[in-house]
Amino acid sequence: MIPAQAFRPGRDVRVVVVGAGFSGIGAAIRLRQAGFRDVVVLEKAPQLGGTWRENTYPGCACDVPSTLYSYSFAPDTAWTRVFAGQPEIHAYLRTTAERFGLGEVLRCGVRVLGARWDPAAARWRLETSDGSYSAAVLVLATGPWHVPRPLEAPGVEDFAGPVLHTARWDHGVDLTGRRVAVVGSGASAVQLVPEIVSRAAEVRLFQRTAPWVLPKPDLPVAAALNWCLDRVPGARRALRAGQFGLQEGLGCAFRHPELARLVEAGARAHLRLAVRDPATRRALTPDYRLGCKRLLTSSTYYQALSQPHVHLHPTAVAAVREKEVVGADGTVAEADVLVTATGFRVGELPLAERLYDADGRTLRAAWAGEPQAYLGSSVSGFPNLFLLLGPNLLGGSTSAISVLEAQLTYLTAALTHLRRTGHTALDVRPAAQASYNATVQKALASTVYNTGGCTSYYLAPSGRNTFAWPWSTGRLVRLLSRFDPGAYTWQAQGVRGPELPETAEAF
Ligand SMILES: Cc1cc2nc3c(=O)[nH]c(=O)nc-3n(C[C@H](O)[C@H](O)[C@H](O)COP(=O)(O)OP(=O)(O)OC[C@H]3O[C@@H](n4cnc5c(N)ncnc54)[C@H](O)[C@@H]3O)c2cc1C
């Protein structure tokens, strides 16, 4: 526990948002639009952007079309491609923050070290690298895909050449003419490998699990189309709605095995057309149901793997030596550069171990290895705390922005209710949280996320699915559009006030 004296009196604001990626920037804009002007966004990095500031590896791009992977309240961007690349998305976030005047609320270079709920004052006491803050409301927008997962194999530190992680790309390392070993075959590797094969002398890809890969219709967007979208009223909204419908259709396949088989057939045909060698094709064929892990898209990955100087090692990495990567199957690849495309510690919330409730219990302890929240947003015992892109909200095909915006509607409704009723704090009822999560877990039990025969970051080590949402995104959006005060207890002036009647059906 952080000792009480660590929290010196500091700046007192109504809402502190932690993190300035898509979530934090969106939260600040939406809250200010709803009349909450006293908002501060604390970002540990020197500039905003989150995912899109940190992932600069060659080929980094979104895999949801940009018209959907952008804010609905800031849609008028002339994207140059259907799936914009990292520089364009990062620029979009910077421009949007500027356009909505976030300069005055954004404090970059400030790391939140911990926070404690002070029940008497009904305030979060925050300790940061810039001293103390206190806030009526704390919004955590620190991102599920934020903490890079290192390659866990003995000997990595003995490797003589550069070791890069896709989320920490070193642009000073030139891959031209070098032998590159890439470890991992997830979303980042699928984007990276086609970009580096033309430069590297040799690429050796270590694949523990073959991903399902569909073609990616990544075309340049003609200037004329952007011109039309700007001028035809409702055109961008219609395009966004159409893309949302397509994503929902794909999501529907994850919930209906007969549809999933159709998509699997499409993915197999894609593989057959691109890879001629039957042994390589076999190695690239997933042995689990489509949707169990995140579905990937690329029209260049399989072609890249088919080039003569590119070798697939369908095995985990067992060890790394000074100049070699050793597979669990005994194969050895000599390499000059080691690229770890090993992804993230997904869903891990480092702040959870430094976030204390009124009794000094951390959020991590409350979760005990199984993160859960009411509607992915509120955690019982942690009043006035809101998580963005929290537990059990995302699925394999959803645009995180669709989920985020629905949560922002919920957040502003909750804070508006707090302001209107004059209460100082709201805390989700344990029973509401428990019954909501029981329903979610029951529905997840039969989904492909739980039964598809793979291991994925959707599942906590205990086997509980702490990541995925079992139904359509539309259903989630509808649920989050209704704020139910009865699911919470309400506190007035530092004292727990009379309880509102519990709704019969909290969920
Ligand atoms: C390569 C890549 C591609 C992706 N493509 C897609 C896609 O196509 N579609 C999709 O839906 N999703 C995609 N995602 C997921 C993506 O992370 C989310 O869509 C979204 O960007 C998350 O935004 P965020 O603001 O919640 O988190 P982040 O973007 O991770 O931002 C979190 C911010 O919080 C800051 N922070 C963390 N801890 C602290 C602290 N203690 N104090 C202060 N600041 C802190 C971080 O520095 C960071 O800036 C992709 C992810 C990656 C890695």
The ligand as a MOL file (V3000), in Angstrom:
LIG
                    3D

  0  0  0     0  0            999 V3000
M  V30 BEGIN CTAB
M  V30 COUNTS 53 58 0 0 0
M  V30 BEGIN ATOM
M  V30 1 C 0.0510 -2.6420 -34.0590 0
M  V30 2 C -1.3700 -2.5320 -33.5680 0
M  V30 3 C -2.3970 -2.4330 -34.4750 0
M  V30 4 C -3.7210 -2.3390 -34.0200 0
M  V30 5 N -4.7230 -2.2650 -34.9360 0
M  V30 6 C -5.9970 -2.2010 -34.5130 0
M  V30 7 C -7.0660 -2.1520 -35.4450 0
M  V30 8 O -6.8870 -2.1920 -36.6430 0
M  V30 9 N -8.3320 -2.1090 -34.9640 0
M  V30 10 C -8.5800 -2.0920 -33.6190 0
M  V30 11 O -9.7400 -2.0320 -33.2240 0
M  V30 12 N -7.5790 -2.1040 -32.7130 0
M  V30 13 C -6.3020 -2.1700 -33.1240 0
M  V30 14 N -5.2910 -2.2180 -32.2040 0
M  V30 15 C -5.5750 -2.1130 -30.7770 0
M  V30 16 C -5.3000 -0.6600 -30.3090 0
M  V30 17 O -4.3970 -0.7270 -29.2540 0
M  V30 18 C -6.5880 0.0170 -29.8990 0
M  V30 19 O -7.4180 0.0780 -31.0430 0
M  V30 20 C -6.4350 1.4600 -29.4090 0
M  V30 21 O -5.4560 2.1600 -30.1020 0
M  V30 22 C -6.1590 1.4880 -27.9140 0
M  V30 23 O -6.1460 2.8250 -27.5100 0
M  V30 24 P -5.9790 3.1980 -25.9790 0
M  V30 25 O -5.9600 4.6680 -25.9130 0
M  V30 26 O -6.9980 2.4730 -25.1900 0
M  V30 27 O -4.5900 2.5710 -25.5480 0
M  V30 28 P -3.1270 2.9710 -26.0300 0
M  V30 29 O -3.1520 3.4360 -27.4300 0
M  V30 30 O -2.2470 1.8380 -25.6790 0
M  V30 31 O -2.7640 4.2350 -25.1360 0
M  V30 32 C -2.5130 4.1150 -23.7610 0
M  V30 33 C -1.7220 5.3190 -23.3360 0
M  V30 34 O -1.6310 5.3250 -21.9010 0
M  V30 35 C -0.3390 5.7580 -21.5380 0
M  V30 36 N -0.0640 5.2730 -20.1780 0
M  V30 37 C -0.0140 3.9770 -19.7660 0
M  V30 38 N 0.2620 3.9180 -18.4470 0
M  V30 39 C 0.3830 5.1950 -18.0130 0
M  V30 40 C 0.6610 5.7840 -16.7490 0
M  V30 41 N 0.8790 5.0380 -15.6510 0
M  V30 42 N 0.7030 7.1350 -16.6570 0
M  V30 43 C 0.4730 7.9200 -17.7420 0
M  V30 44 N 0.2270 7.4050 -18.9680 0
M  V30 45 C 0.1700 6.0680 -19.1020 0
M  V30 46 C 0.5620 5.1390 -22.6040 0
M  V30 47 O 1.8100 5.7790 -22.6920 0
M  V30 48 C -0.2860 5.3110 -23.8510 0
M  V30 49 O -0.0150 6.5200 -24.5160 0
M  V30 50 C -3.9820 -2.3370 -32.6350 0
M  V30 51 C -2.9340 -2.4720 -31.7200 0
M  V30 52 C -1.6410 -2.5640 -32.1750 0
M  V30 53 C -0.5340 -2.7090 -31.1670 0
M  V30 END ATOM
M  V30 BEGIN BOND
M  V30 1 1 1 2
M  V30 2 1 2 3
M  V30 3 2 2 52
M  V30 4 2 3 4
M  V30 5 1 4 5
M  V30 6 1 4 50
M  V30 7 2 5 6
M  V30 8 1 6 7
M  V30 9 1 6 13
M  V30 10 2 7 8
M  V30 11 1 7 9
M  V30 12 1 9 10
M  V30 13 2 10 11
M  V30 14 1 10 12
M  V30 15 2 12 13
M  V30 16 1 13 14
M  V30 17 1 14 15
M  V30 18 1 14 50
M  V30 19 1 15 16
M  V30 20 1 16 17
M  V30 21 1 16 18
M  V30 22 1 18 19
M  V30 23 1 18 20
M  V30 24 1 20 21
M  V30 25 1 20 22
M  V30 26 1 22 23
M  V30 27 1 23 24
M  V30 28 2 24 25
M  V30 29 1 24 26
M  V30 30 1 24 27
M  V30 31 1 27 28
M  V30 32 2 28 29
M  V30 33 1 28 30
M  V30 34 1 28 31
M  V30 35 1 31 32
M  V30 36 1 32 33
M  V30 37 1 33 34
M  V30 38 1 33 48
M  V30 39 1 34 35
M  V30 40 1 35 36
M  V30 41 1 35 46
M  V30 42 1 36 37
M  V30 43 1 36 45
M  V30 44 2 37 38
M  V30 45 1 38 39
M  V30 46 1 39 40
M  V30 47 2 39 45
M  V30 48 1 40 41
M  V30 49 2 40 42
M  V30 50 1 42 43
M  V30 51 2 43 44
M  V30 52 1 44 45
M  V30 53 1 46 47
M  V30 54 1 46 48
M  V30 55 1 48 49
M  V30 56 2 50 51
M  V30 57 1 51 52
M  V30 58 1 52 53
M  V30 END BOND
M  V30 END CTAB
M  END
